[in-house]
């Protein structure tokens, strides 16, 4: 059994959300370089999967 205080759990969940947001930003950057015609839909699909807002799209190369 794992026991956590509420404050610790909130801190951990905030870190997870930050990591997922960073992942989405990096995925958007990657897809803009490797899938330029599909960057927006790929990023939007990933954002839906992790239930976070779509990050700003990187400029087109």
C-alpha positions as a LaTeX table, in Angstrom:
\begin{tabular}{lrrr}
\hline
Residue & $x$ (\AA) & $y$ (\AA) & $z$ (\AA) \\
\hline
Unk1 & 0.00 & 0.00 & 0.00 \\
Unk2 & 1.23 & 3.47 & $-0.89$ \\
Unk3 & 0.21 & 6.38 & 1.27 \\
Unk4 & 0.49 & 9.99 & 0.13 \\
Unk5 & $-0.67$ & 13.23 & 1.60 \\
Unk6 & $-3.07$ & 15.19 & $-0.61$ \\
Unk7 & $-0.46$ & 17.91 & $-1.12$ \\
Unk8 & 2.08 & 15.32 & $-2.31$ \\
Unk9 & $-0.42$ & 13.81 & $-4.74$ \\
Unk10 & $-1.28$ & 17.24 & $-6.15$ \\
Unk11 & 2.42 & 17.99 & $-6.59$ \\
Unk12 & 2.97 & 14.70 & $-8.42$ \\
Unk13 & $-0.06$ & 15.22 & $-10.67$ \\
Unk14 & 1.09 & 18.75 & $-11.51$ \\
Unk15 & 4.44 & 17.29 & $-12.58$ \\
Unk16 & 2.72 & 14.70 & $-14.76$ \\
Unk17 & 0.60 & 17.37 & $-16.42$ \\
Unk18 & 3.69 & 19.51 & $-17.06$ \\
Unk19 & 5.52 & 16.52 & $-18.56$ \\
Unk20 & 2.57 & 15.73 & $-20.85$ \\
Unk21 & 2.35 & 19.35 & $-21.96$ \\
Unk22 & 6.10 & 19.30 & $-22.75$ \\
Unk23 & 5.60 & 16.06 & $-24.69$ \\
Unk24 & 2.82 & 17.66 & $-26.75$ \\
Unk25 & 5.01 & 20.65 & $-27.57$ \\
Unk26 & 7.85 & 18.38 & $-28.68$ \\
Unk27 & 5.48 & 16.17 & $-30.66$ \\
Unk28 & 4.14 & 19.25 & $-32.45$ \\
Unk29 & 7.69 & 20.33 & $-33.28$ \\
Unk30 & 8.59 & 16.85 & $-34.53$ \\
Unk31 & 5.48 & 16.51 & $-36.65$ \\
Unk32 & 5.97 & 19.96 & $-38.16$ \\
Unk33 & 9.37 & 18.82 & $-39.44$ \\
Unk34 & 8.51 & 15.23 & $-40.41$ \\
Unk35 & 4.80 & 15.43 & $-41.25$ \\
Unk36 & 4.33 & 19.06 & $-42.29$ \\
Unk37 & 0.94 & 18.50 & $-43.88$ \\
Unk38 & $-0.39$ & 16.67 & $-40.85$ \\
Unk39 & 1.09 & 18.57 & $-37.90$ \\
Unk40 & $-2.15$ & 20.13 & $-36.66$ \\
Unk41 & $-4.32$ & 16.98 & $-36.79$ \\
Unk42 & $-1.60$ & 14.78 & $-35.27$ \\
Unk43 & $-1.01$ & 17.23 & $-32.43$ \\
Unk44 & $-4.74$ & 17.68 & $-31.85$ \\
Unk45 & $-5.24$ & 13.90 & $-31.68$ \\
Unk46 & $-2.43$ & 13.54 & $-29.14$ \\
Unk47 & $-3.86$ & 16.41 & $-27.08$ \\
Unk48 & $-7.26$ & 14.69 & $-27.00$ \\
Unk49 & $-5.64$ & 11.44 & $-25.84$ \\
Unk50 & $-4.00$ & 13.12 & $-22.85$ \\
Unk51 & $-6.91$ & 15.54 & $-22.28$ \\
Unk52 & $-4.83$ & 18.72 & $-22.55$ \\
Unk53 & $-5.17$ & 21.80 & $-24.75$ \\
Unk54 & $-3.38$ & 21.82 & $-28.08$ \\
Unk55 & $-0.08$ & 23.70 & $-27.75$ \\
Unk56 & 0.72 & 26.55 & $-30.13$ \\
Unk57 & 1.81 & 25.21 & $-33.49$ \\
Unk58 & 5.47 & 25.73 & $-34.39$ \\
Unk59 & 6.22 & 27.90 & $-37.42$ \\
Unk60 & 6.36 & 26.04 & $-40.71$ \\
Unk61 & 9.90 & 25.19 & $-41.81$ \\
\hline
\end{tabular}
